[in-house]
């Protein structure tokens, strides 16, 4: 991905995903966190995370920003362990949704909104379940869109292991 327009395109995609109105947590963040390093290689992770940081600075940081960025990095690194089949990629994307849920909601809990108790931690995770439904639905939909685009326009990109 040496073409600078490709970097701009990815940054623009991340930016647009924040600008376009959407239900809470219904974004392509997890699908992109999984597919970008899987397709472009793990070395691209630095630019990918930096793009999210710049967009977050533009739209405003929040208490859990570091946890969101950390989950992006962790999900991207998980790509390394996922096989080439559609089923294993789908399992990887679904695992990414769970990782995102666990890490980011722990970040919300550390903000103190629910108190610094075990009951507060449990309450925080329970309160986040409706958002997880949106996250899961968005991740599946965006992953299927990415899979379809790859299969139709870039069938050679489905050799994930080669790029990691």
JOTABEL-V260279 format. One record per backbone hydrogen bond with DSSP energy under -1.0 kcal/mol. CO is the residue of the C=O (numbers start at 1). NH is the residue of the N-H. E is the energy in kcal/mol with one decimal. If there is no record, write none. Layout:
CO_NH_E / CO_NH_E
This chain:
3_6_-1.3 / 4_8_-2.0 / 5_9_-2.6 / 6_10_-2.1 / 7_11_-2.5 / 8_12_-3.0 / 9_13_-2.3 / 10_14_-2.3 / 11_15_-2.6 / 12_16_-3.0 / 13_17_-2.1 / 15_18_-1.2 / 15_19_-1.4 / 16_20_-2.7 / 23_26_-2.1 / 25_27_-1.2 / 28_32_-3.0 / 29_33_-2.2 / 30_34_-1.7 / 31_35_-2.9 / 32_36_-2.4 / 34_38_-1.1 / 35_39_-2.6 / 36_40_-3.0 / 37_41_-1.4 / 41_44_-1.6 / 42_45_-1.9 / 44_48_-2.1 / 45_49_-2.8 / 46_50_-2.4 / 47_51_-2.3 / 48_52_-1.6 / 49_53_-2.4 / 50_54_-2.5 / 51_55_-2.3 / 52_56_-2.7 / 53_57_-2.5 / 54_58_-2.0 / 55_59_-2.4 / 56_60_-2.1 / 62_65_-1.8 / 64_68_-2.2 / 65_69_-2.7 / 66_70_-2.3 / 67_71_-2.2 / 68_72_-2.1 / 69_73_-2.2 / 70_74_-2.5 / 71_75_-2.9 / 72_76_-2.4 / 73_77_-2.2 / 74_78_-1.7 / 77_80_-1.1 / 78_81_-2.2 / 79_82_-1.6 / 85_89_-2.1 / 86_90_-2.7 / 87_91_-2.4 / 88_92_-2.2 / 89_93_-2.4 / 90_94_-2.5 / 91_95_-2.4 / 92_96_-2.0 / 93_97_-1.6 / 94_98_-1.6 / 95_99_-2.7 / 96_100_-2.7 / 97_101_-2.3 / 98_102_-2.7 / 99_103_-2.7 / 100_104_-2.4 / 101_105_-1.7 / 102_106_-1.4 / 103_107_-1.8 / 104_108_-1.9 / 105_109_-2.2 / 106_110_-2.2 / 108_111_-1.1 / 109_112_-1.8 / 112_115_-1.0 / 117_121_-2.1 / 118_122_-2.4 / 119_123_-2.6 / 120_124_-2.4 / 121_125_-2.1 / 122_126_-2.5 / 123_127_-2.7 / 124_128_-1.1 / 126_129_-1.2 / 128_132_-1.9 / 129_133_-1.7 / 130_134_-1.2 / 131_135_-2.5 / 132_136_-3.1 / 133_137_-2.4 / 134_138_-2.8 / 135_139_-2.6 / 136_140_-2.3 / 137_141_-2.5 / 138_142_-3.1 / 139_143_-2.2 / 140_144_-2.3 / 141_145_-2.2 / 142_146_-2.7 / 143_147_-2.9 / 144_148_-2.4 / 145_149_-2.6 / 146_150_-2.7 / 147_151_-2.7 / 148_152_-2.4 / 149_153_-2.9 / 150_154_-1.6 / 154_157_-2.2 / 155_158_-1.1 / 158_160_-1.1 / 160_163_-1.5
